[in-house]
Amino acid sequence: MLAVEISRPGGPEVLVPVQRPTPEPGPGEVLVKVSAAGVNRPDTFQRKGSYPPPRGASDLPGLEIAGEIVGGDAAQGGYAIGDKICALVAGGGYAEYCVVPVQQCLPIPAGLSEIEAAGLPETYFTVWTNVFDRGRLAAGESLLVHGGASGIGTTAIQLASAMGHKVYATAGSDDRARAVEKLGAARGINYRDQDFVKEVLDATGGAGVNVILDMVAGDYIARDIQCLADEGRIVLIATLGGNHGNVDFGQVMRRRLTITGSTLRPRPVAFKADIANSLRQKVWPLLANGSIKPIIHATFPLEEAAKAHAMMEAGEQIGKIILTVKG
């Protein structure tokens, strides 16, 4: 099969099309003929050598796919050979075929193409487990999303807005700030020109927000704390701004704040299966009825994965970048 491998740690140019043996599914797994694969920020970290795959996972990049089940233990997940699905994987998505734990598969929502469906799993699994499970975003509460124009950001804004929450989001330009407002954010904040702390406090009458989804970390944490309402929660999902920051623990104690975070990739299949079940029950109907939708910024053929990575690292996209695989 055709696959794209990381030939050595480095820039986008180290992504090289190669021929690999088609993988074979084991118990509880299915073989999927891939139609499209999502490109995600962790893929770029793996390419640079800073985010190795978990033990037992494919060394190929790619954390989400859509395609057709062509072999394996489909019935265990309630599927059949020939079913079209999208799925979260721990690696191996940049290929014509991919092995997937069947419990991490989800049906493609009605009305969505396979290209659109390939942009769902990594972002929706991540947003659900971090905003709603760890962040405990509850009825009547508000959310601040950093990186609002990213795949994660556009997902979090749409999903929280559709569920009745007021959402604020930061983005890197005025155009991107306006784009996130069109997706449902009450206010898009250009973090390059505006002080997001001031903007959030002004917008909330000084009350602050209840939950912050943060992929920056570093010196953002101290500023996040200023944006939080009492009992507020910061949920970290990446450290684009660095692994270290200053925290006023006095505020954490006095105002009963929570700083937490998670990584999804190394979690066990059973944990991801629980998220899949929650998504199928609570989120997939919103996708099927058009209340929310994946935002696809660009597509590239699988062989041009290097161009997709270069676009992601330029940081100008709004939504998802998808690799397409010839039938």
Backbone bond lengths (Angstrom), bond angles and torsions (degrees), N, CA, C in turn:
res aa  C-N    CA-C-N  psi(-1)  N-CA   C-N-CA  omega(-1)  CA-C   N-CA-C  phi
1 M - - - 1.466 - - 1.524 109.29 -
2 L 1.330 115.61 156.42 1.458 121.47 172.67 1.526 108.85 -78.86
3 A 1.316 116.23 136.16 1.462 122.02 176.00 1.521 108.05 -145.10
4 V 1.315 116.01 165.07 1.460 121.46 174.38 1.518 107.65 -117.70
5 E 1.327 116.84 120.17 1.451 120.66 -178.15 1.529 110.62 -113.13
6 I 1.319 114.64 163.45 1.458 122.28 175.96 1.528 106.49 -92.00
7 S 1.327 116.59 106.96 1.463 119.98 -173.52 1.524 112.24 -72.00
8 R 1.333 116.85 -29.06 1.466 123.21 177.19 1.528 106.00 -169.35
9 P 1.316 119.35 160.29 1.466 119.22 177.08 1.524 110.99 -62.98
10 G 1.321 116.18 137.67 1.455 118.26 179.74 1.509 112.80 164.51
11 G 1.335 115.41 -156.60 1.456 122.87 -178.04 1.518 112.00 -78.81
12 P 1.330 117.15 -176.06 1.464 120.52 -177.42 1.524 113.76 -54.81
13 E 1.333 117.09 -28.28 1.465 120.23 -176.21 1.527 113.26 -65.65
14 V 1.339 118.67 -13.98 1.468 120.36 -179.45 1.529 111.99 -80.99
15 L 1.336 117.52 -5.25 1.465 121.02 175.19 1.524 108.43 -79.94
16 V 1.326 116.88 118.10 1.463 121.55 -169.54 1.530 109.84 -126.88
17 P 1.343 118.26 127.94 1.467 120.24 172.75 1.531 110.24 -67.42
18 V 1.338 115.95 134.82 1.465 121.71 -178.88 1.526 108.65 -142.67
19 Q 1.321 116.01 167.89 1.452 122.20 169.75 1.520 108.48 -99.53
20 R 1.325 116.56 130.16 1.456 122.62 179.00 1.533 109.07 -129.00
21 P 1.326 118.43 155.28 1.464 120.02 171.42 1.534 110.40 -62.36
22 T 1.313 116.78 141.78 1.461 120.04 175.06 1.527 108.62 -65.55
23 P 1.333 119.21 129.39 1.471 120.27 -178.37 1.527 111.41 -69.39
24 E 1.305 115.40 158.07 1.463 121.24 179.68 1.525 109.61 -114.03
25 P 1.336 117.88 130.39 1.468 120.02 -179.91 1.517 112.17 -73.01
26 G 1.328 115.34 146.26 1.451 121.34 174.48 1.517 110.20 -101.71
27 P 1.336 118.11 -168.97 1.461 120.97 178.06 1.525 111.66 -58.01
28 G 1.319 116.16 134.30 1.450 120.39 179.07 1.515 114.30 76.49
29 E 1.334 116.85 10.48 1.454 121.32 -178.77 1.526 110.51 -121.31
30 V 1.336 115.10 159.44 1.461 121.15 173.68 1.513 109.06 -127.26
31 L 1.322 115.17 155.27 1.457 121.74 172.87 1.525 107.29 -98.67
32 V 1.309 116.65 127.28 1.461 122.12 -177.64 1.527 109.32 -115.03
33 K 1.324 115.67 129.14 1.455 121.72 170.22 1.530 106.65 -81.20
34 V 1.309 117.02 111.15 1.460 122.46 -168.54 1.533 110.43 -78.89
35 S 1.327 115.49 130.29 1.463 121.32 172.51 1.523 111.52 -98.34
36 A 1.337 116.18 -33.52 1.460 120.73 -177.72 1.525 108.21 -156.91
37 A 1.336 114.79 151.65 1.467 121.17 179.87 1.518 109.14 -137.41
38 G 1.328 116.37 136.47 1.451 120.60 178.20 1.518 111.84 -78.36
39 V 1.335 115.34 148.71 1.465 122.77 173.71 1.517 107.71 -103.98
40 N 1.328 116.69 129.51 1.458 121.15 -176.07 1.521 110.74 -131.31
41 R 1.319 115.85 156.57 1.461 120.51 -178.76 1.532 112.51 -54.35
42 P 1.350 119.94 -40.18 1.470 117.93 177.57 1.523 113.90 -59.03
43 D 1.336 117.37 -26.61 1.468 119.39 176.12 1.521 110.61 -61.53
44 T 1.337 116.65 -38.89 1.468 119.94 179.97 1.527 110.86 -70.13
45 F 1.333 116.64 -34.15 1.463 119.34 176.69 1.530 110.29 -66.60
46 Q 1.333 116.85 -42.13 1.461 120.11 177.86 1.530 110.09 -62.06
47 R 1.320 116.69 -41.74 1.470 121.07 179.52 1.530 111.58 -59.60
48 K 1.337 116.48 -34.97 1.464 120.98 -179.26 1.526 112.55 -81.86
49 G 1.338 116.97 -8.72 1.453 120.55 178.19 1.507 114.98 94.32
50 S 1.338 117.55 9.51 1.476 120.14 -175.99 1.518 113.84 -106.16
51 Y 1.347 117.89 3.54 1.464 119.84 -177.12 1.524 108.90 -144.88
52 P 1.343 116.78 73.26 1.464 119.49 -176.11 1.522 111.83 -66.72
53 P 1.317 117.65 151.05 1.467 120.45 178.02 1.522 110.92 -66.87
54 P 1.336 117.30 153.08 1.471 119.44 176.31 1.523 111.27 -62.80
55 R 1.320 115.31 159.59 1.462 120.26 179.02 1.529 109.89 -57.22
56 G 1.320 115.95 131.70 1.457 121.59 178.05 1.512 114.09 90.40
57 A 1.333 118.46 -12.60 1.460 121.25 179.83 1.526 110.34 -83.49
58 S 1.320 115.73 158.84 1.463 120.84 175.37 1.519 110.23 -60.70
59 D 1.336 115.78 146.29 1.460 119.95 175.62 1.527 111.96 -79.82
60 L 1.340 116.96 -10.29 1.459 120.18 177.93 1.530 109.66 -72.65
61 P 1.333 118.32 144.34 1.457 119.60 175.46 1.529 110.68 -72.49
62 G 1.339 115.34 170.54 1.462 120.75 177.31 1.504 111.75 114.42
63 L 1.341 116.48 114.71 1.463 122.29 -173.07 1.524 113.83 -112.84
64 E 1.323 117.89 -2.72 1.470 119.73 179.19 1.523 109.27 -153.55
65 I 1.327 114.36 142.17 1.456 120.29 -176.41 1.527 109.93 -142.51
66 A 1.333 114.01 165.42 1.460 121.70 166.06 1.518 107.27 -137.67
67 G 1.331 115.81 146.20 1.447 119.04 -179.77 1.514 111.86 171.63
68 E 1.323 115.72 -156.41 1.466 122.59 -173.73 1.523 110.31 -115.91
69 I 1.338 116.06 133.06 1.463 120.90 174.67 1.529 108.13 -70.97
70 V 1.337 115.94 122.04 1.468 120.02 -178.37 1.527 112.77 -119.88
71 G 1.317 117.59 -1.19 1.454 119.84 178.53 1.511 111.49 -174.24
72 G 1.335 115.27 170.50 1.459 119.97 175.05 1.511 113.47 96.39
73 D 1.328 114.67 -163.20 1.461 123.77 -169.32 1.534 110.94 -90.97
74 A 1.337 115.79 58.58 1.463 120.32 -175.37 1.526 112.26 -62.34
75 A 1.315 117.60 -40.01 1.462 120.83 -174.13 1.524 112.41 -61.86
76 Q 1.316 117.48 -28.89 1.462 120.08 -179.56 1.524 111.47 -60.55
77 G 1.324 116.95 -29.03 1.460 120.54 178.58 1.516 113.19 -99.61
78 G 1.328 117.39 7.00 1.454 120.37 -178.71 1.516 113.57 82.64
79 Y 1.342 117.10 18.48 1.463 121.94 -179.58 1.520 109.84 -110.51
80 A 1.329 114.98 175.38 1.459 121.56 176.32 1.518 108.69 -135.03
81 I 1.323 115.80 157.61 1.457 119.92 174.33 1.534 108.34 -57.94
82 G 1.331 115.60 132.54 1.453 120.71 -177.53 1.517 114.07 100.85
83 D 1.338 117.44 -13.72 1.469 119.93 178.93 1.525 110.47 -68.06
84 K 1.328 115.92 143.14 1.466 122.69 174.87 1.530 108.80 -93.21
85 I 1.324 115.72 128.83 1.469 120.58 -175.85 1.527 110.00 -139.98
86 C 1.321 115.23 166.85 1.463 121.14 163.42 1.521 106.74 -121.61
87 A 1.314 117.16 158.42 1.457 118.33 -171.66 1.521 111.77 -156.60
88 L 1.323 114.54 149.00 1.460 123.24 169.61 1.518 108.65 -88.99
89 V 1.334 117.05 133.76 1.460 121.00 177.99 1.523 109.22 -131.40
90 A 1.324 116.29 159.09 1.470 120.76 178.68 1.518 112.26 -87.82
91 G 1.322 116.76 -0.81 1.456 123.84 -179.85 1.505 109.49 159.85
92 G 1.332 116.46 165.03 1.454 120.77 175.44 1.505 115.78 96.37
93 G 1.332 118.10 4.77 1.456 120.23 -175.77 1.510 114.83 -71.94
94 Y 1.337 118.56 -24.05 1.462 121.31 -178.36 1.526 109.39 -83.69
95 A 1.318 116.92 67.97 1.464 120.97 -175.64 1.518 109.75 -163.58
96 E 1.329 115.63 164.27 1.463 120.20 178.50 1.522 112.00 -72.64
97 Y 1.317 117.08 -26.72 1.460 121.41 177.77 1.525 109.04 -134.56
98 C 1.323 115.87 147.44 1.465 120.51 -177.64 1.523 109.32 -146.22
99 V 1.313 116.25 138.53 1.466 122.06 174.96 1.522 109.11 -90.57
100 V 1.343 115.56 134.33 1.461 121.63 -173.48 1.532 110.15 -134.80
101 P 1.336 119.35 134.26 1.470 119.15 167.71 1.529 108.71 -59.54
102 V 1.325 116.59 126.62 1.470 119.30 -172.27 1.535 111.46 -62.08
103 Q 1.330 117.71 -27.40 1.468 120.42 179.81 1.527 112.63 -71.39
104 Q 1.330 117.43 -11.84 1.462 121.33 177.63 1.529 112.23 -97.80
105 C 1.334 115.98 6.77 1.455 121.17 177.08 1.527 109.81 -88.52
106 L 1.321 115.44 149.85 1.461 122.46 173.49 1.518 108.14 -136.91
107 P 1.327 117.91 145.66 1.461 118.91 175.87 1.524 110.71 -65.44
108 I 1.309 116.67 149.65 1.463 119.62 175.80 1.526 108.13 -70.80
109 P 1.334 118.10 124.20 1.473 119.61 -177.75 1.523 111.76 -58.91
110 A 1.327 115.97 145.71 1.462 121.35 -179.65 1.519 110.42 -54.10
111 G 1.331 115.24 135.59 1.454 120.38 175.88 1.513 115.33 88.87
112 L 1.336 118.57 -7.57 1.463 121.53 -178.61 1.527 110.29 -100.79
113 S 1.323 115.85 143.69 1.461 121.36 174.28 1.524 109.92 -79.75
114 E 1.319 115.79 168.17 1.460 119.25 176.99 1.528 111.14 -66.42
115 I 1.323 117.41 -32.63 1.465 119.80 176.21 1.521 110.00 -63.75
116 E 1.325 117.58 -45.19 1.468 120.16 177.74 1.527 111.06 -64.00
117 A 1.333 116.05 -41.91 1.464 120.00 -177.81 1.521 112.08 -64.71
118 A 1.342 117.25 -30.02 1.462 120.28 179.10 1.520 112.06 -66.39
119 G 1.323 117.58 -17.84 1.454 120.99 178.01 1.506 114.36 -92.72
120 L 1.335 117.37 8.02 1.470 120.33 -176.77 1.529 115.12 -92.52
121 P 1.334 120.03 -51.20 1.470 119.27 -162.74 1.521 115.67 -59.10
122 E 1.324 118.56 -54.49 1.468 119.34 -174.92 1.527 111.14 -61.54
123 T 1.331 117.05 -42.29 1.460 119.51 -176.87 1.522 111.48 -72.92
124 Y 1.322 117.88 -44.76 1.467 119.22 -176.75 1.525 111.84 -72.09
125 F 1.333 118.32 -39.34 1.468 119.48 174.44 1.529 109.61 -59.28
126 T 1.339 117.04 -45.27 1.465 121.37 -177.17 1.518 111.69 -65.56
127 V 1.324 117.17 -47.52 1.464 120.09 -178.60 1.521 110.90 -64.69
128 W 1.315 117.02 -43.63 1.466 118.58 -176.91 1.532 111.07 -62.56
129 T 1.335 116.58 -50.46 1.461 118.47 -175.24 1.524 112.52 -68.12
130 N 1.338 117.94 -29.84 1.457 119.74 -176.65 1.524 113.69 -91.60
131 V 1.314 118.09 -42.85 1.467 119.70 -178.73 1.522 111.36 -78.34
132 F 1.311 117.74 -44.65 1.461 120.47 -171.80 1.525 113.39 -96.67
133 D 1.326 118.49 -34.14 1.464 120.10 177.68 1.530 111.17 -85.53
134 R 1.321 117.57 -64.15 1.461 119.46 -178.39 1.533 111.89 -72.48
135 G 1.333 117.35 -41.16 1.459 120.73 -178.23 1.515 113.95 -79.02
136 R 1.332 116.49 -17.10 1.472 123.20 176.48 1.534 111.91 52.58
137 L 1.328 116.68 40.85 1.461 120.19 178.02 1.526 108.47 -60.91
138 A 1.322 116.42 118.58 1.458 122.19 -172.52 1.523 110.70 -113.03
139 A 1.310 115.75 167.94 1.460 121.94 -179.04 1.528 110.46 -53.04
140 G 1.323 115.59 133.03 1.455 121.26 178.66 1.505 114.85 84.60
141 E 1.328 118.10 -2.57 1.465 120.84 -178.18 1.522 110.86 -95.08
142 S 1.332 114.46 161.08 1.466 121.69 -176.96 1.521 110.92 -114.04
143 L 1.343 115.17 160.41 1.464 122.58 -173.44 1.520 109.76 -133.95
144 L 1.332 116.47 136.73 1.462 123.03 168.63 1.518 108.02 -110.09
145 V 1.332 116.45 128.04 1.458 122.27 -179.56 1.523 108.73 -114.50
146 H 1.322 117.60 119.44 1.456 120.68 170.79 1.535 108.73 -84.87
147 G 1.338 115.95 147.78 1.467 119.03 -176.06 1.510 111.27 67.11
148 G 1.334 116.12 45.65 1.457 120.80 -172.07 1.516 114.84 -64.45
149 A 1.332 119.49 -21.50 1.461 121.36 -178.87 1.525 112.85 -91.61
150 S 1.321 117.86 -3.30 1.464 121.78 178.55 1.525 110.31 -74.55
151 G 1.321 116.30 173.92 1.458 119.83 175.19 1.512 111.77 -59.01
152 I 1.338 117.30 -46.63 1.463 121.42 176.48 1.525 109.81 -61.68
153 G 1.326 116.69 -45.77 1.453 120.70 -175.98 1.515 113.25 -63.03
154 T 1.340 117.00 -47.42 1.466 119.37 -179.49 1.525 110.98 -64.29
155 T 1.327 116.87 -32.57 1.460 120.75 176.46 1.522 110.94 -68.37
156 A 1.326 117.33 -48.49 1.461 121.01 -177.86 1.524 111.58 -62.26
157 I 1.331 116.53 -42.19 1.469 120.18 -179.96 1.527 110.62 -61.83
158 Q 1.331 116.20 -50.40 1.466 119.45 -177.62 1.530 112.00 -63.58
159 L 1.336 115.86 -44.90 1.457 119.25 -174.60 1.518 111.10 -67.78
160 A 1.331 117.34 -47.18 1.463 119.77 -179.70 1.525 110.89 -65.50
161 S 1.319 117.83 -39.56 1.465 120.69 178.42 1.521 111.04 -63.64
162 A 1.344 116.37 -43.52 1.462 120.48 -179.80 1.522 112.00 -63.56
163 M 1.342 116.39 -25.71 1.456 120.65 179.78 1.523 112.09 -94.01
164 G 1.346 116.57 11.57 1.449 120.93 170.30 1.508 116.59 93.37
165 H 1.331 118.40 11.92 1.462 121.36 -178.50 1.529 110.76 -96.19
166 K 1.306 116.64 146.82 1.462 121.11 172.31 1.525 107.66 -82.06
167 V 1.332 115.71 129.97 1.457 121.30 -173.61 1.523 109.71 -123.34
168 Y 1.321 115.50 137.43 1.464 123.03 172.20 1.532 106.12 -119.31
169 A 1.338 116.67 150.81 1.462 118.77 -175.55 1.512 110.91 -148.08
170 T 1.332 115.90 142.34 1.462 121.45 173.11 1.520 109.23 -97.39
171 A 1.329 115.17 150.43 1.461 122.13 177.59 1.526 108.06 -153.42
172 G 1.336 116.43 167.45 1.452 120.04 -168.67 1.509 117.08 -93.53
173 S 1.340 118.73 7.28 1.460 121.25 176.99 1.516 108.86 -158.77
174 D 1.327 116.36 165.36 1.460 119.83 176.86 1.526 110.78 -63.33
175 D 1.328 117.25 -40.27 1.459 119.72 179.74 1.525 111.16 -62.08
176 R 1.310 116.69 -42.25 1.467 119.84 179.81 1.524 110.92 -70.51
177 A 1.324 117.19 -33.94 1.464 120.41 176.31 1.526 110.68 -63.74
178 R 1.332 116.41 -40.28 1.471 119.20 177.59 1.537 110.14 -69.86
179 A 1.329 117.14 -34.11 1.463 120.25 179.60 1.526 111.34 -63.70
180 V 1.334 117.48 -40.68 1.464 118.56 -179.56 1.526 110.92 -70.93
181 E 1.325 117.41 -28.08 1.462 119.25 174.54 1.525 111.12 -65.76
182 K 1.334 116.63 -37.22 1.464 119.85 177.42 1.523 111.92 -65.56
183 L 1.337 116.36 -24.39 1.463 120.70 178.21 1.518 112.86 -85.09
184 G 1.338 117.28 -5.29 1.461 119.50 175.84 1.507 115.80 126.49
185 A 1.342 118.23 -7.35 1.462 119.23 178.76 1.525 110.31 -67.15
186 A 1.327 116.16 135.74 1.463 120.15 177.38 1.514 111.14 -67.30
187 R 1.338 116.79 -30.79 1.458 120.78 175.78 1.518 109.27 -151.33
188 G 1.336 115.78 127.49 1.454 121.56 170.75 1.512 109.15 -96.48
189 I 1.321 116.63 132.74 1.464 122.10 -173.40 1.526 109.04 -117.93
190 N 1.324 116.59 121.54 1.463 121.81 176.07 1.531 107.49 -79.77
191 Y 1.330 115.55 101.06 1.464 119.41 -173.56 1.531 112.79 -67.36
192 R 1.333 117.46 -16.65 1.462 119.53 178.86 1.534 111.45 -74.86
193 D 1.323 116.58 -31.27 1.461 121.47 -175.26 1.525 113.85 -114.03
194 Q 1.320 117.72 -14.80 1.459 121.66 -175.67 1.525 110.44 -122.61
195 D 1.322 116.01 149.86 1.459 122.43 174.53 1.523 107.63 -84.82
196 F 1.335 116.49 107.86 1.461 117.56 -173.95 1.523 112.50 -64.97
197 V 1.323 117.89 -27.31 1.469 119.71 176.72 1.527 109.82 -62.80
198 K 1.317 116.37 -50.80 1.462 120.43 179.56 1.519 111.23 -60.69
199 E 1.326 117.18 -43.73 1.461 120.73 -177.96 1.527 111.25 -63.01
200 V 1.323 117.07 -42.88 1.469 120.29 -179.79 1.520 110.81 -66.89
201 L 1.324 116.73 -45.03 1.463 118.98 -179.23 1.525 111.15 -66.35
202 D 1.325 117.43 -38.50 1.466 119.88 175.65 1.523 111.08 -62.08
203 A 1.324 115.94 -43.90 1.466 120.17 -176.60 1.521 112.69 -68.52
204 T 1.331 116.50 -27.15 1.471 120.42 -177.71 1.522 112.39 -103.50
205 G 1.331 117.32 12.31 1.462 119.96 -179.26 1.512 112.92 63.03
206 G 1.346 116.13 29.39 1.463 121.27 179.46 1.508 114.58 85.30
207 A 1.329 117.61 -4.05 1.469 120.44 -176.03 1.521 112.66 -76.33
208 G 1.331 117.73 -29.84 1.454 120.92 -175.93 1.513 112.27 83.33
209 V 1.328 115.34 175.23 1.466 121.61 -179.90 1.523 110.02 -102.52
210 N 1.329 115.08 162.73 1.463 119.87 -176.57 1.525 113.44 -88.09
211 V 1.338 116.17 -34.07 1.470 120.78 -177.73 1.525 108.55 -136.79
212 I 1.344 115.92 140.53 1.463 121.84 174.54 1.524 108.38 -123.80
213 L 1.329 116.72 125.48 1.460 122.44 172.95 1.525 107.08 -96.51
214 D 1.332 116.40 112.87 1.460 121.93 -169.14 1.521 110.25 -121.19
215 M 1.336 116.56 121.64 1.462 121.61 174.78 1.525 111.59 -109.91
216 V 1.344 116.67 10.85 1.458 121.72 -176.13 1.524 111.38 -103.30
217 A 1.338 117.28 -50.08 1.463 123.32 -176.98 1.528 110.07 61.68
218 G 1.332 118.79 -140.80 1.461 121.31 -179.30 1.512 112.02 53.10
219 D 1.330 116.55 -133.24 1.462 119.97 -176.70 1.530 112.94 -76.33
220 Y 1.330 117.40 -2.08 1.467 119.38 174.72 1.529 111.58 -69.55
221 I 1.324 117.88 -26.59 1.462 119.68 -173.24 1.519 111.47 -61.62
222 A 1.316 117.61 -45.28 1.466 120.26 179.16 1.524 110.58 -61.44
223 R 1.311 117.14 -37.85 1.462 120.92 178.86 1.524 110.94 -73.31
224 D 1.338 116.56 -36.49 1.465 119.51 175.30 1.527 111.08 -57.26
225 I 1.324 115.72 -43.49 1.463 119.86 -178.17 1.522 110.49 -58.62
226 Q 1.334 116.44 -37.49 1.465 119.51 178.25 1.523 112.16 -66.36
227 C 1.339 116.79 -24.96 1.472 121.40 -178.34 1.518 113.15 -84.93
228 L 1.337 117.48 -12.55 1.457 120.28 -171.32 1.518 112.81 -83.25
229 A 1.315 115.62 143.36 1.460 122.03 165.78 1.528 108.35 -75.06
230 D 1.316 117.30 162.30 1.461 120.60 172.97 1.529 109.13 -55.64
231 E 1.327 117.19 143.17 1.468 124.70 -175.90 1.532 111.65 70.69
232 G 1.341 118.04 12.47 1.458 121.59 -176.79 1.512 113.35 -72.66
233 R 1.341 114.85 161.02 1.468 121.35 -176.45 1.525 110.55 -130.03
234 I 1.323 116.18 132.80 1.462 123.24 171.69 1.525 107.25 -105.74
235 V 1.333 116.63 127.89 1.462 121.09 178.48 1.528 108.29 -117.98
236 L 1.335 115.95 117.66 1.463 122.82 -178.18 1.522 110.34 -94.11
237 I 1.345 116.21 131.78 1.460 119.51 177.51 1.525 112.11 -124.80
238 A 1.334 118.24 -4.94 1.465 122.23 176.60 1.522 107.58 -164.18
239 T 1.328 115.53 168.05 1.466 120.86 -177.22 1.518 110.14 -130.65
240 L 1.339 116.03 53.13 1.463 120.17 -178.80 1.517 112.16 -61.35
241 G 1.336 117.79 -25.55 1.458 122.04 179.73 1.514 113.94 -96.86
242 G 1.322 117.68 4.79 1.465 120.77 179.05 1.518 112.90 117.26
243 N 1.323 115.23 158.22 1.462 121.87 -176.37 1.522 114.03 -85.94
244 H 1.333 118.17 -6.36 1.457 120.49 -173.06 1.527 110.49 -128.18
245 G 1.324 115.36 145.44 1.457 121.44 177.66 1.510 110.04 -160.24
246 N 1.327 116.52 166.17 1.457 121.48 178.72 1.521 110.49 -91.66
247 V 1.311 116.12 134.01 1.458 121.95 -179.69 1.520 109.13 -124.33
248 D 1.325 116.15 128.97 1.463 121.84 173.67 1.526 107.49 -84.82
249 F 1.342 115.99 94.20 1.457 119.53 -175.88 1.523 112.35 -68.58
250 G 1.334 116.41 -21.29 1.462 118.95 174.35 1.517 110.73 -61.12
251 Q 1.343 116.50 -43.89 1.464 119.39 176.77 1.519 111.54 -64.60
252 V 1.329 116.01 -40.15 1.467 119.37 179.68 1.526 109.95 -57.24
253 M 1.327 116.25 -43.25 1.469 119.62 -178.48 1.527 112.40 -74.35
254 R 1.325 116.70 -48.45 1.462 119.72 -175.89 1.525 112.30 -64.12
255 R 1.330 115.42 -36.00 1.463 119.14 -174.46 1.524 112.67 -103.17
256 R 1.347 115.51 4.65 1.468 122.10 174.78 1.536 111.03 56.93
257 L 1.334 115.13 51.04 1.453 121.82 -178.41 1.530 110.93 -89.06
258 T 1.299 115.61 157.85 1.462 121.93 177.74 1.519 109.24 -125.90
259 I 1.341 116.60 131.04 1.463 122.41 171.91 1.523 106.46 -118.56
260 T 1.317 116.25 118.05 1.456 120.58 -176.93 1.525 108.83 -139.28
261 G 1.302 116.99 -176.74 1.458 120.67 179.88 1.513 110.31 -179.43
262 S 1.314 115.42 174.18 1.465 118.49 179.35 1.525 109.92 -163.59
263 T 1.317 115.04 160.62 1.462 122.45 165.70 1.524 106.91 -122.33
264 L 1.312 116.50 140.23 1.463 120.92 -173.29 1.524 112.83 -93.25
265 R 1.306 117.10 -36.01 1.461 120.80 -168.92 1.529 114.62 -55.38
266 P 1.345 119.74 -44.00 1.464 118.08 -176.55 1.536 114.69 -83.28
267 R 1.335 118.46 -1.08 1.462 119.33 -177.55 1.520 110.81 -69.47
268 P 1.338 118.17 152.78 1.467 120.82 -175.68 1.523 112.77 -69.65
269 V 1.328 115.01 162.40 1.463 121.09 -178.41 1.527 111.05 -57.81
270 A 1.327 117.96 -40.53 1.463 120.12 -177.90 1.525 111.46 -60.90
271 F 1.332 117.22 -38.00 1.464 121.14 178.26 1.526 110.13 -64.31
272 K 1.328 116.77 -45.55 1.461 121.03 -179.92 1.526 110.98 -67.96
273 A 1.335 116.52 -32.72 1.467 119.90 177.28 1.519 110.96 -63.42
274 D 1.332 117.38 -38.23 1.470 120.35 177.51 1.528 110.87 -63.41
275 I 1.341 116.54 -40.12 1.464 119.37 177.48 1.530 109.65 -64.81
276 A 1.332 116.50 -43.13 1.465 119.98 179.27 1.521 110.76 -57.61
277 N 1.321 117.37 -42.10 1.464 120.69 179.60 1.520 111.34 -63.99
278 S 1.333 116.97 -41.46 1.462 120.40 178.17 1.529 111.00 -63.58
279 L 1.337 116.00 -43.19 1.458 119.61 179.21 1.529 111.24 -62.66
280 R 1.309 116.04 -43.14 1.475 119.34 -177.83 1.527 110.72 -62.09
281 Q 1.322 116.91 -38.33 1.462 120.80 -177.54 1.523 112.81 -79.45
282 K 1.335 117.65 -40.54 1.454 120.50 -167.70 1.523 114.97 -107.82
283 V 1.326 117.49 -23.04 1.464 120.52 -173.29 1.519 112.21 -113.86
284 W 1.333 117.95 -40.66 1.467 120.02 -177.59 1.540 112.45 -57.02
285 P 1.348 120.10 -35.82 1.476 118.82 175.28 1.526 112.63 -62.00
286 L 1.332 118.47 -32.83 1.462 121.36 178.55 1.522 111.11 -69.05
287 L 1.340 116.24 -34.65 1.462 120.27 175.72 1.527 110.72 -70.62
288 A 1.318 116.00 -40.60 1.462 120.18 -177.97 1.519 112.24 -66.58
289 N 1.347 116.98 -34.32 1.469 118.14 -178.90 1.532 113.21 -92.44
290 G 1.328 117.23 3.19 1.454 121.18 175.35 1.508 115.51 83.87
291 S 1.332 117.89 7.35 1.464 120.00 178.52 1.522 111.57 -64.45
292 I 1.317 116.11 -33.83 1.462 122.69 176.09 1.522 107.76 -134.69
293 K 1.329 117.06 160.94 1.457 119.64 -178.88 1.518 109.79 -156.03
294 P 1.335 117.49 150.71 1.461 119.49 174.29 1.524 109.81 -69.81
295 I 1.326 116.05 139.02 1.458 121.64 178.26 1.526 107.93 -101.22
296 I 1.320 116.77 112.12 1.461 121.83 -177.58 1.531 108.47 -101.16
297 H 1.330 115.53 116.15 1.468 120.28 -178.76 1.524 111.49 -83.19
298 A 1.340 116.86 -42.79 1.469 120.09 -176.33 1.526 109.48 -159.93
299 T 1.322 115.25 156.29 1.461 121.49 172.96 1.522 109.20 -125.64
300 F 1.341 115.22 149.49 1.466 122.44 176.31 1.523 107.96 -136.94
301 P 1.334 118.76 146.44 1.463 119.42 170.20 1.531 110.25 -59.42
302 L 1.314 115.96 150.03 1.461 120.99 -179.90 1.527 111.88 -49.38
303 E 1.323 116.60 -41.08 1.463 120.50 -177.31 1.530 112.40 -63.54
304 E 1.327 117.53 -18.38 1.462 121.66 -177.69 1.533 111.38 -104.74
305 A 1.323 115.94 32.98 1.463 120.45 178.87 1.524 111.61 -56.75
306 A 1.322 117.48 -32.92 1.464 120.11 179.53 1.528 111.17 -60.70
307 K 1.327 117.83 -39.51 1.460 120.93 177.52 1.529 110.97 -65.83
308 A 1.317 116.22 -37.43 1.468 120.20 177.92 1.528 110.98 -63.40
309 H 1.328 116.60 -42.37 1.466 120.10 178.74 1.523 111.14 -65.78
310 A 1.326 116.63 -39.63 1.465 119.73 178.56 1.522 110.60 -62.11
311 M 1.322 116.86 -40.16 1.462 120.18 177.70 1.523 110.66 -64.22
312 M 1.329 117.35 -44.73 1.456 119.78 -179.80 1.522 111.27 -60.46
313 E 1.320 116.81 -42.38 1.460 119.90 -176.71 1.523 112.19 -74.92
314 A 1.337 117.58 -18.52 1.467 119.85 172.81 1.522 111.13 -70.39
315 G 1.343 116.04 -24.16 1.457 121.23 171.59 1.511 116.06 73.28
316 E 1.318 118.06 26.29 1.459 120.02 -178.31 1.520 113.10 -108.75
317 Q 1.330 118.14 -2.67 1.461 119.45 -175.94 1.525 111.30 -75.58
318 I 1.305 115.03 157.32 1.465 122.38 172.51 1.525 106.35 -120.25
319 G 1.315 116.94 107.70 1.455 121.09 -177.85 1.519 112.24 96.63
320 K 1.324 115.63 -146.99 1.454 122.32 -167.92 1.524 112.64 -98.81
321 I 1.340 114.78 151.44 1.461 123.88 169.09 1.529 106.58 -111.88
322 I 1.335 116.39 131.56 1.465 121.43 -172.58 1.530 110.59 -124.92
323 L 1.325 115.98 138.54 1.457 122.43 171.41 1.533 109.04 -95.55
324 T 1.320 116.86 134.89 1.458 121.07 179.43 1.522 109.82 -108.48
325 V 1.319 115.30 145.94 1.464 122.03 -176.83 1.527 108.45 -117.96
326 K 1.324 116.92 130.37 1.457 120.52 -179.82 1.516 110.45 -62.74
327 G 1.328 115.34 142.56 1.449 120.80 -179.38 1.520 112.60 -71.81
